[in-house]
Amino acid sequence: MRPIVAIVGRPNVGKSTLFNRLVGFRKAIVESIPGVTRDLNYADVNRFERPLTFIDTGGFEPAAQDELLLQMAEQCRLAVEEADCIIFLLDGKEGLTPSDREIAGLLRERGKKVLYAVNKIDGPTHEGRIYDFYGLGVETLYPISAQHNYGIEQLIEAVIGILPAPASEEEREPGDVRIAVVGRPNVGKSSLINRILGYDRVIVHEAPGTTRDAIDTPFSVGEQSYVLVDTAGIRRKGRISLLLEKYSVVEAIKSIERADVALLVLDAQEGAPDQDARIGGLIHDKGKGGVIVVNKWDLVGEGVATTAYAEGVREQLWFLDYAPLIFTSAVTGHGVDRIFKVVEGVMAQRDNRIPTPQLNRWLQEVTESHPPPLCRKKRVKLSYLTQVSTRPPTFAIFTNHPAGVKFSYRRYLSNQLRERFGFYGNPIRLIFRRK
């Protein structure tokens, strides 16, 4: 599992510049399906000695009264709760401020591993600026320039050095299916888990954010073994607000990464607001099998047409159109038994591998009936198709013009692949390579 590294500090100290420098591209967003996760400042990075997940937080002014700055401070606290390592970024030009001291004190209270990096140090001649920051009571400071790439290599070495050694492959029986239960606060995740297991394995409380730590629970249904991963709630009681729900995606990252299939739990009374789209986008981005679970159906189900309701959810979560949808009630048990039949079907399709000759006959059929559109007045030709991996099903398509295959045609090919070959409940990855 990837360690999470959060970048924190006051506004305008260069956090986003450092984030982009570490990630390796300029926009501090996750490249994903358009409109789904573009406002999430997190990114998985594979360019260093260890795979890492970086999170860029809003500016942190603990004593500020401005509403926006207070919200940024809350977001920062949430990222800190879930991170394995913190980079506390300081402004070398501005010097040590009272806010820096207060942030340092808050980080010490959390007991997290913290690296203190002084930004805007453009070279050795400017390193004298860092001495003021020893007033924070730390032994080691890292002078860097995020803009000019000075000191970044040493900072990354320190990040990797401060993290625990990578764990060996998780101990699990070969037949175990790992299920992550994810969703916004107070949609009934813990109640659903308790109904599945048949006893109160997880504390249930009406206040959102009651669950504080991820809890893995092995169990069996018939002859199939499962491990249920409950989502870690990172908000404390008394600190709950609508704004904080945005960062429930942070808590979902680790759970989804460790799962084979993710259950996206919705509140039937609320439908699928933007926050559910963000978490659903994580499931898709991570290439996991997905199941949409509409919980609390007992509160709205009578007199509500399930088909019309499902169409509304599908419209809001259009990028998960391949994910099966189940209506449940954790209180009455309605629909809960269906979850495992559906998960079994998703897992069966997850390892589906299609022979190359069969794929190329299909490719010829679909391109003849609906050819790729012209690009710069030139015909785009798809010449060869092969499946390169499973989990998720991934296909390489060779073409004379990879950039000319637009999003709409890629989506068309994915839908046609699914219609012919299945892959129920799983995302399909298409990689276009030059012939």
N, C-alpha and C positions, 0 to 999 in steps of 0.2 A: 504494500500500500504506500502511495506517495506521501511523504511528509508535507505538511502545509507550513509555508513561511509567510507571515503577515508583515507588511511594511506599514509602520505607524509613525506619526509625528504631527506637528502643527501644520496648518495650511501653508502652502507655498514654500515648503522646504525642499521640494523636488521629488516627492514620492512617486508621482506618475512617470516622471522622467526615468527614475531608477527602475520602476516596474517595466517600462518599455525596453530599457537597456537589458534587463535580465531575461525578459521574454524573447527579445530578438526581433520584434517588429514595433512599429510606431504607435499604432492604435491600442489603447489599453482596454481591449474588449476581447471576447472569445469569438473566434470565427465559427459561425454556426449557421443554422437555418435562419434566413433573414427575419428579423423582428422578434426572435424568441429570447435570446440571451444576450443581446448586444449591450445591455446596461450592467452586466455583471463584470466587475473588475477582478476576475480570477483567470488564471491560465496554467495549463499543464506544460511543463518545460522538460525536454529530454536532452538538452544540449550540454549538460554538465555531467560530472562523474556519477551522480545519482539523479533519477527522475524526481522532480519537485513540482509542487503546486504553489504558485505565488498568488497572494491576495493584496490588492492595492486598496487601502482604506481611505475614507474621507479625512479631511484635516481635523485635528484633535486639539481643541482649546478648552480644557477642563473648566476654567473659570468664566467662560463667555456666557453672556445672557442672550445673545442673538439666537433666535430659534434655529436657524440653519446650522450654526456652529454647534449648538447643543445636539442636534440630530447627527451631525458628523461624529461627535464624541461617542454617542451611543453606538453607531455603526462600528467604530473602531473597537469599542469594548467587546462587541460580539465576535469580531474577527479574532481578537486576542484569546477569547475563551477557547476557540477551536484549534488555534495554531500550535504547531510543535516547536516553532522557533519564531522569534520576533526580531525584525530589524528596526531599531528605533533610529529614525533619521533626523539629524540635527542640521541647522543652518550655520555653516562656517563663517559666512559673511556677517550675519546678524549677531552671532555670539549666543551665549547661554542666557535663557530667559526664565522668568518664574514659571511659565507654563511648561517649559522643558523639565524643570525640577518636579512639578506636580505629576507630569506624565511618568517620569522615572519612578516616582513613589508608587503610582498605581500599578505599574508593571511589576515592581517588587512584591506588592501585595498578592499578585496573581501567581507568583512563584514560577513564572515561565523562564525559559532560556532566552536571554536577550543579548543581541549584539548592538553596540552603539556605534553608528556610522555618522561621521561629520561630512556633510555634502558641501559642494562648491569650493573644494580644495583642488585647484586646477593643476597642481604640480608640487614638487618638493619645496619650492620656495615659499609656498603658502601654508605649509604644514604647521607653522608657528601659531596659526589661528586655533588649533585644536586644544591648546593647553587650558584655556578657560573651561573647557568641558570636563576636565578632571574633577571639577567641583561637584560633579554628580556622584563622586565616590566610586568610580569604576576604575579597574586596572588597565583595561585595553580599549583604545579608541581606534576606529578604522577611518583614516582620511580618504575620501573618495571624491570624484567628480562624475556624477551620473551622466552629465552632458558630454564630457570629453573622454569617458571610459577610463579615467584614472583610478587605480586602486580597486577596481571591480573584481579582478581575478582573486586578489587576496581576500576580499569580502566573501566571495563564493566559497573559497577554501575554508574560511572560518565557519560559514553556515554548515557545510558538509561535516566539518570536524565536530561541531557542537551537537549534531543530531546523533541519536543512538545508531548503532550498527544496523544495517538492513536485516530485518528478520528473515529467517529461512522461510521457504514456502510454507504457507499456513497449513497446519496440520488439519487434515480433513479426510474423511473417507472418500474413496473415489466416486461413490454414488451419491454423495450429498449434494443437494441443491440449495444454494444460499439465496434467501429471499430478503430484500430490503423493503421496509415499510416506510415510505416517505410522504411528505405533504406538509401543508401549513399547520401552525399550531391550532389545537382544539378542533380538529376534524374527526377525532375519534381513533387515532392510530393505536394508542395503548389499549383502549377498549376492544378494538378489533383483534389485537394480539391475544388478549385474555380470552376472548370468545374462541379463537382458533385453538388455543392450548387447553382450554377447559378449566383454567384456574387462574388466580390473580398473580401471574408471574411479574406483571408490571403494574406499579401503582397508578391508579386512575384518579384524576382530580379534575374538577371543572375548570380550574384556572389553566390557561394555556402555558406551556413551558414547564410543566411539572416534571417531565422526564429529563434528567440532567446528563445521564451517561448512556452510551450505546450498550445494549444488553444483547448478547448472543445466546440463543436458546435452541439446542438440538431437540428434535422430536421426529416422530414418524407418523405417516398416514398410510395404512396398509403396509406394503413392503418398501415404500419409498422413504428415504431419510432426508430430512430437511434441517437447515439451520436458519432460524429467523433472526434477523438483525433489526432491532428497534432503532429508530432515529434518535440521535442525541439531541435533547432540547438544550439550547445554549442560553436561553433567557432566564433570568432570575425572576421570582415573584416580585411584584412591585415595580418591575422595569418593563412591563409589557406595553407596547403601543403598536399602532398600525404600521408605523415606520419600521419597527424592528422586524416585522414579519418578512421584510425584503431579504434579511440576512439568514432566514431559515434555509436558503440555498447553501450557505456555508456548512451547516450541519449535515446537509444531505450528501455532500461531495464524498466523504469517506464511506458512508454506508452504501452508496450506489457503486462505488469502485469495487467494493468487496463482494458484491452480489452477482448472481447469475441472472436473476429476474428482479425487477423493482415493481412494487405495488404503489402506484400513485393514488393516494386516498384523497377523495374530494368530499366536501360537505354538501349533501343533496340540497340543503336549503340555500346554498350560495352559488351553486354551479361551479364554473372553472374560471375564477378571476386571474388577473395577470400573474400573480404569484405562483399559481399552479402551472402556468405556462413556463415560467422560469425553471421550476423544478422538473417539469416534463422535458424541457430542453436539455437538462443535465442527463436524464436517462438516455435520450437520443444521442447526445454528444459522446457519452461514454460507451455507446454500442451495446447496451444491455437489453435483454428482453423486457418488455413493458406490459403491464396490465393496469387499466384504469378501474379503480374501485370507488363507486359512488356510495358512500356510507350515509347513515341516518335516513335511509329511504323510508323507514316507518313514520317519519315526521312529515313527509310530503307525498308518499307514494299513492295513497288512496285518491282516486280521481285524476291522477296525473298520468298521461300517456307516456309509457317508457320509451317508445320509438321516437316521439317528438323530443323528449328530454335528451335522449342519446344523440340525436342529430344536432341539438344545440351545443352539447359538450364537444362533439366531434368538430364542429365549426370553430369553437374556441381553441381546441387543441389539434388543429388540422395536421400538424407535423407528426402527431402520433396516430395518424389514421389507421395504421397497421395494428395498434394495440387493442386487444379485446376489452370490452367494457362490461362490468358486473355491477348489479345493484345489490347492496347489502344493508343489514342493520346489525351492528354489534350488540345492540340491546336484546333483540328478539332472536338473533341467529339466522335471520332470513338471508339466503344467498351465500352464506359463508362457506358452506360445503363445496360450492361451485369453484371457489378460488383455486383449489388444488387440481381439479380436473383441467382448468384452463392453464395453470402453470405447467402441468405435465405436457400439454399440447405445445406450449411455447418452447419448452426445453427440447422436445422431440424435433422441432423444426430448426432449432438453433444450430445443430450439427449437420444439417442437410447439405449435401455436396452433389452438384449437378455435373455429369460428364461433359467434357468440352465439346464433342461433336453435337450433342443435343443442344447445348447453348448456342452454337454457331448456326444451326438450322433455325433456331428461334430468332436469332439476330437478323438473319436474312429476311424472315417473314415480316418482322415488325418494321424494319427499315424500308422494305418495299411498300408496305401499306401506309407508312407515315415517315417519309424521308426526313433527315435532319434539315432544318432551315439553312438557307444560304448565309454565309458570313463573309462580308466584304466582297460580295458578288461571286464568291467561290463556293463550290459544292463541298460540304463536309461529308466524308466517307468513313463509315465504321467498318473496319475490315476483319476484326478478330476479337473474340471474347473468351475469357477463361476465368474460372473461379480460383482465387489465390488463397482464400482462407475462410474459416468459419468463426463464429462467436465474435463479432457479427459476420454474417455472410458478406464476403467482399469479392468484387469482380473487377478484373482489369479489362478495359476495352481499348484496342489499338485503333488509332485514327490519324488521318493526315493533318488534323487541326484541332488539338485538344481544347484550346481556348474558345473555339467556335461552337462548342456544345454548351448551349445556354441552360440556365437553371430549369426552365420549363420543359425542355426536352429530356434533361436528366431525370426529372420527376416522372415524365411519361415512361421512360425506360424502366424505372424502378417499379412503377405501378404494373407495367406489362410483365415484368419478371415475377412479381408477386402473384399476379393473376394466373400465370402458367405453372409456376413451380412452388408456390406456397410461401414459406418463411413466416408463417403465422406468428404474430406478436414480436417480430424481430426487425430492427432497422436493416436496410440494405445499403452497403457502401459501394459506390462506383468510382473507379480510378481510371481516368482517361490518360493514355500514354501515346506519344507520337509513334507512328508506324516506323 
